[in-house]
């Protein structure tokens, strides 16, 4: 009898917790600062107001299912294009077309006031993040144009450096670099972004660029999709002093879901996987496909194999909690990198799965107030701090 009562009590407790985290998630303004679906629109022709299940990690219906309120859409190109600025405009056009077709589901917003209005209207609030300063083509007028089109943050570099800022990749691996950090023009870019109200994003930048940004920016900055170096020693992740500097600056670190930045074992296991399929890799290379596309194709084809070395969900939570323990709950958020990565932590299959993070935070004992901060409140604070007063 006692065992039966205990089981009933446990079941009731689990049901209450389930209701609790779902209500907290519904009440929160959930923000994701980095999603690459526009890249798939440009490369593959995917239109995200269609059902893209099985093709992509994102679409309008699944954003709704996941309770997402605000999405910052990444505008991306790798810098090899002849005209990166035109490529950026093309991706922004593709977002605008979806917004125009679906005015009751998604709204492009320019500031926090419009954002909150869209959320109240039960629409997905859309903003833009340009991933790589090479897309302004060394022209501040282009930066102004991107702001007018809805860009509210710019990642100063991608893996490629610009003429005015060095990337984490190049500062780590490129021995030919003669100048690290921001040039005088790079500092002008940061200053113009501050003046516009465009957030300065330090994901992907090298440590010397990071230091120059901290010393130049008069507004709180963000890392739109980065994890913790102490837990996973990848050049794209933030070291403790960088996390502390962002917190001191009043900024926020939006944690990336890519398995390679979450789990220190991922790249070793990925190498073994690719070596096991080397003959197929070689054949695809001969057919003219690039390494990125080959990897994506093989990850999809051999899903059971690659699922086996996805980062554990618990490890993603460790990155969130590490930042909280180091600098406090006011400086962490979510920057998934959905549709920009071929491997996310187990359970986090697509944009419908954000509630799992809320559930984990409830189970760990975080208050509703603090959960609201993590899910989006911290980013909204930084957004408002950057807006023209």
HELIX and SHEET records of a PDB file:
HELIX    1   1 UNK A    2  UNK A   27  1                                  26    
HELIX    2   2 UNK A   37  UNK A   44  1                                   8    
HELIX    3   3 UNK A   60  UNK A   65  1                                   6    
HELIX    4   4 UNK A   84  UNK A  101  1                                  18    
HELIX    5   5 UNK A  112  UNK A  120  1                                   9    
HELIX    6   6 UNK A  133  UNK A  136  5                                   4    
HELIX    7   7 UNK A  140  UNK A  148  1                                   9    
HELIX    8   8 UNK A  168  UNK A  173  1                                   6    
HELIX    9   9 UNK A  184  UNK A  196  1                                  13    
HELIX   10  10 UNK A  207  UNK A  216  1                                  10    
HELIX   11  11 UNK A  240  UNK A  249  1                                  10    
HELIX   12  12 UNK A  259  UNK A  262  1                                   4    
HELIX   13  13 UNK A  266  UNK A  276  1                                  11    
HELIX   14  14 UNK A  278  UNK A  286  1                                   9    
HELIX   15  15 UNK A  291  UNK A  301  1                                  11    
HELIX   16  16 UNK A  303  UNK A  307  1                                   5    
HELIX   17  17 UNK A  313  UNK A  327  1                                  15    
HELIX   18  18 UNK A  329  UNK A  331  5                                   3    
HELIX   19  19 UNK A  351  UNK A  353  5                                   3    
HELIX   20  20 UNK A  355  UNK A  363  1                                   9    
HELIX   21  21 UNK A  368  UNK A  372  1                                   5    
HELIX   22  22 UNK A  373  UNK A  377  3                                   5    
HELIX   23  23 UNK A  378  UNK A  386  1                                   9    
SHEET    1   A 4 UNK A  31  UNK A  35  0                                        
SHEET    2   A 4 UNK A  70  UNK A  76  1                                        
SHEET    3   A 4 UNK A 124  UNK A 131  1                                        
SHEET    4   A 4 UNK A 106  UNK A 108  1                                        
SHEET    1   B 5 UNK A  31  UNK A  35  0                                        
SHEET    2   B 5 UNK A  70  UNK A  76  1                                        
SHEET    3   B 5 UNK A 124  UNK A 131  1                                        
SHEET    4   B 5 UNK A 151  UNK A 155  1                                        
SHEET    5   B 5 UNK A 199  UNK A 201  1                                        
SHEET    1   C 3 UNK A 222  UNK A 223  0                                        
SHEET    2   C 3 UNK A 252  UNK A 255  1                                        
SHEET    3   C 3 UNK A 332  UNK A 334  1                                        
END                                                                             
